[in-house]
Amino acid sequence: MDPARSLVTPRRLVQAFADRHGIDAARLGLPATAVLVPVYPLFRKLAHVLKATPLDTWAWKRPPLYVFDLDNGEKGVLACCPVGAPNAVIALEELAAFGVRILYFLGFAGGIDGKVAPGSLVLPPYAHVGEGTTRYYRDAPLTFPDRGMHERVKRGLERTAGEPPMGCPAWTTDALYREWRDEVAALARAGVCCVDMETSAVFGAADVLSVRAVALLWVSDILTLEGWTPHFHEDALKEGVNRYAEAFAVFLKNRETG
């Protein structure tokens, strides 16, 4: 599908809103490196550890885009979007349209019992497509991160955090309340260790948009064949986020992004 034929483009849509705030298109350019987060508390945590501040030319966004320093005088951008594959890909399209070429997607996922524990960090080598956004970008049952970025993140976090994130595939769904027992069991047998609502679409759209993308997912709740257990407010998740968020900031600011 040719994106040039779309009647709505990210540049036109962003400019329509920026115009209302007196922001000229020439001032909307973004750094090449971006971090995208679909959960606001995690966005605030990353803004803190990255020492990020609102980006004036994108202050009209809610929440605004933030900017942070990298170690050689370059900048990175931190963005927040609502939960779900359509929202993540809308944000990705806008970031890409204004200059982003390297994307770190950081979010939460439900773990599959026996494979991951609450607070664990997962670095998926691929994602099973169970959402509807990917089909507008490519027809594929699986989508993949940029291989080079995936390996650098794995090695970098092993160095900065003391151990690498878990390298098991994710499943992405649109239907939070339709995660059927039989489907989860079949995916678990295929090696899937977690489920989220964005990753497969981020991988698929990024590839089409020539953006190099990778995902990191904290396990915030657990699915078993008997039911579901939340861990959103427990120490294990808070400790996992704190540990790996700090390690990620060190990794990123050392320009392990090439």
Legacy VTK file of the C-alpha trace (Angstrom):
# vtk DataFile Version 3.0
C-alpha trace
ASCII
DATASET POLYDATA
POINTS 258 float
0.000 0.000 0.000
1.466 3.332 -1.106
1.514 5.846 1.776
1.851 8.651 -0.766
-1.786 7.996 -1.730
-3.144 8.616 1.747
-5.586 11.520 1.887
-4.394 12.470 5.379
-0.667 12.879 5.979
1.135 13.345 9.310
2.824 16.543 8.143
-0.476 18.140 7.128
-2.259 17.060 10.300
0.506 18.236 12.644
0.804 21.525 10.777
-2.953 22.119 11.050
-2.634 22.095 14.843
0.725 23.869 14.984
-0.676 26.720 12.857
-3.203 27.509 15.577
-0.299 28.121 17.945
1.781 30.180 15.540
4.421 27.480 14.990
5.986 27.564 11.533
6.608 24.224 9.786
10.319 24.991 9.554
10.551 24.895 13.366
8.965 21.458 13.786
12.007 19.363 12.889
12.918 16.657 15.408
16.117 14.825 16.412
16.826 11.477 14.771
16.450 9.514 18.042
13.128 9.155 19.862
11.691 7.299 22.835
7.950 6.584 22.606
5.904 5.574 25.668
2.165 4.729 25.816
1.829 4.936 29.623
1.939 8.384 31.237
3.524 7.409 34.608
6.320 5.635 32.712
6.695 8.708 30.480
7.142 10.877 33.585
9.684 8.432 35.001
11.714 8.479 31.791
11.501 12.267 31.580
13.082 12.347 35.035
15.900 9.886 34.391
16.688 11.384 30.978
16.524 14.925 32.436
14.147 15.802 29.611
12.324 19.118 29.307
9.352 20.225 27.168
10.207 21.045 23.570
8.931 24.574 22.937
7.879 24.042 19.341
5.783 21.018 20.315
4.436 22.388 23.610
0.910 22.460 22.132
0.801 18.646 22.195
-0.830 17.016 25.244
1.439 15.874 26.727
4.097 17.900 24.901
7.138 16.336 23.323
10.190 16.491 25.573
13.825 16.867 24.560
16.916 15.428 26.260
20.660 15.638 25.741
22.857 12.934 24.300
26.544 12.809 25.031
27.950 14.457 21.904
25.817 17.578 21.784
22.961 15.888 19.919
19.410 15.666 21.204
16.757 13.023 21.591
12.992 13.395 21.827
10.647 11.744 24.346
7.000 11.299 23.339
3.882 9.925 25.017
0.840 8.480 23.260
-2.371 6.803 24.449
-2.447 3.018 24.802
-3.124 0.922 21.711
-1.642 0.124 18.317
-3.480 2.868 16.354
-2.329 5.556 18.791
1.270 4.324 18.855
1.477 4.234 15.067
-0.104 7.680 14.701
2.618 8.985 17.017
5.290 7.055 15.112
4.086 8.461 11.771
4.280 12.016 13.139
7.725 11.501 14.647
9.011 9.987 11.407
7.528 12.766 9.288
9.560 15.348 11.200
12.902 13.588 11.271
12.960 10.591 13.645
14.840 7.590 12.263
15.648 5.620 15.448
12.821 4.642 17.824
12.840 3.042 21.258
9.342 1.913 22.237
9.008 1.386 26.020
5.826 0.074 27.582
4.100 -2.481 29.794
2.912 -5.995 28.993
1.047 -8.843 30.604
3.319 -11.781 31.288
2.398 -15.387 30.601
2.688 -17.497 33.752
5.825 -19.553 34.085
7.771 -17.564 31.510
8.315 -14.130 33.098
7.867 -12.560 36.533
6.380 -9.182 37.509
8.919 -6.412 36.994
10.879 -8.370 34.374
11.925 -6.502 31.247
11.309 -8.153 27.865
13.171 -7.326 24.651
11.057 -9.079 21.989
12.940 -10.489 18.975
9.623 -10.457 17.105
5.919 -9.962 17.744
2.830 -11.933 16.741
0.318 -9.672 14.992
-3.047 -9.798 16.754
-4.070 -6.185 16.120
-5.631 -4.488 13.108
-3.219 -1.626 12.430
-0.344 -3.638 10.942
-2.368 -4.790 7.920
-2.432 -1.217 6.613
1.373 -1.334 6.455
2.155 -4.956 5.590
0.467 -8.348 5.363
2.431 -10.472 7.833
1.694 -12.658 10.866
4.951 -11.583 12.542
6.814 -8.280 12.699
10.404 -7.640 13.734
12.547 -4.967 15.358
15.697 -3.658 13.740
18.158 -6.505 14.302
21.199 -4.313 14.937
19.365 -2.169 17.485
17.979 -5.253 19.197
21.469 -6.671 19.701
22.919 -3.351 20.890
20.141 -2.862 23.433
20.629 -6.411 24.699
24.379 -5.938 25.134
24.069 -2.390 26.431
21.534 -3.204 29.143
23.503 -6.248 30.185
26.403 -3.874 30.787
24.480 -1.048 32.467
21.923 -3.131 34.419
24.067 -6.172 35.159
21.886 -8.570 33.168
20.158 -8.427 29.792
16.391 -8.158 29.343
14.552 -11.360 28.485
14.575 -12.187 24.786
11.193 -13.808 24.170
8.504 -12.920 21.616
5.431 -10.809 22.337
1.843 -11.001 21.159
0.018 -7.765 20.408
-3.768 -7.553 20.605
-6.402 -4.844 20.190
-8.886 -6.586 22.479
-7.803 -6.277 26.098
-10.922 -8.055 27.352
-10.820 -10.859 24.772
-7.560 -12.600 25.643
-9.002 -16.099 25.365
-7.576 -19.010 27.353
-7.073 -21.237 24.294
-5.315 -18.508 22.322
-2.987 -17.644 25.198
-2.172 -21.339 25.668
-1.362 -21.765 21.968
0.853 -18.676 21.923
2.634 -19.829 25.067
3.414 -23.132 23.357
4.878 -21.085 20.478
7.257 -19.369 22.905
5.375 -16.120 23.486
5.999 -14.770 26.992
3.947 -11.556 27.087
1.059 -9.652 25.547
0.737 -5.918 24.900
-1.283 -3.600 22.658
1.344 -1.853 20.505
4.550 -3.734 19.712
3.698 -5.661 16.543
2.222 -2.522 14.954
5.218 -0.397 15.944
7.589 -2.925 14.355
5.533 -3.238 11.169
4.939 0.472 10.631
8.525 1.409 11.525
9.878 -0.914 8.850
7.665 0.646 6.190
8.580 4.171 7.351
12.346 3.423 7.310
12.562 3.906 11.078
14.812 1.546 13.026
12.755 0.402 16.014
13.090 -1.788 19.073
10.748 -2.434 22.019
11.283 -2.885 25.754
8.311 -4.103 27.815
8.005 -4.303 31.599
5.811 -7.126 32.895
3.048 -5.461 34.913
0.542 -8.305 35.314
0.365 -12.059 34.808
-1.961 -14.240 32.726
-2.492 -17.904 33.585
-4.959 -20.391 32.164
-6.948 -19.915 35.393
-7.146 -16.117 35.231
-5.356 -12.802 35.599
-3.333 -11.224 38.424
-2.421 -7.505 38.439
0.905 -6.331 39.851
0.666 -2.649 38.856
1.277 -1.232 42.330
3.629 -3.837 43.746
7.280 -3.395 44.645
8.486 -5.892 42.044
7.239 -3.707 39.190
8.448 -0.463 40.761
11.885 -1.960 41.364
12.078 -3.355 37.827
11.101 -0.021 36.292
13.545 1.924 38.466
16.417 -0.423 37.765
16.049 -0.681 34.020
14.921 2.918 33.430
18.151 4.170 34.971
20.174 1.594 33.025
18.391 2.535 29.807
19.170 6.224 30.361
22.868 5.440 30.788
22.844 3.234 27.695
21.022 5.826 25.602
23.050 8.823 26.677
26.240 6.983 25.796
24.979 6.963 22.238
24.546 3.242 21.900
22.082 4.044 19.132
23.888 3.503 15.860
LINES 1 259
258 0 1 2 3 4 5 6 7 8 9 10 11 12 13 14 15 16 17 18 19 20 21 22 23 24 25 26 27 28 29 30 31 32 33 34 35 36 37 38 39 40 41 42 43 44 45 46 47 48 49 50 51 52 53 54 55 56 57 58 59 60 61 62 63 64 65 66 67 68 69 70 71 72 73 74 75 76 77 78 79 80 81 82 83 84 85 86 87 88 89 90 91 92 93 94 95 96 97 98 99 100 101 102 103 104 105 106 107 108 109 110 111 112 113 114 115 116 117 118 119 120 121 122 123 124 125 126 127 128 129 130 131 132 133 134 135 136 137 138 139 140 141 142 143 144 145 146 147 148 149 150 151 152 153 154 155 156 157 158 159 160 161 162 163 164 165 166 167 168 169 170 171 172 173 174 175 176 177 178 179 180 181 182 183 184 185 186 187 188 189 190 191 192 193 194 195 196 197 198 199 200 201 202 203 204 205 206 207 208 209 210 211 212 213 214 215 216 217 218 219 220 221 222 223 224 225 226 227 228 229 230 231 232 233 234 235 236 237 238 239 240 241 242 243 244 245 246 247 248 249 250 251 252 253 254 255 256 257
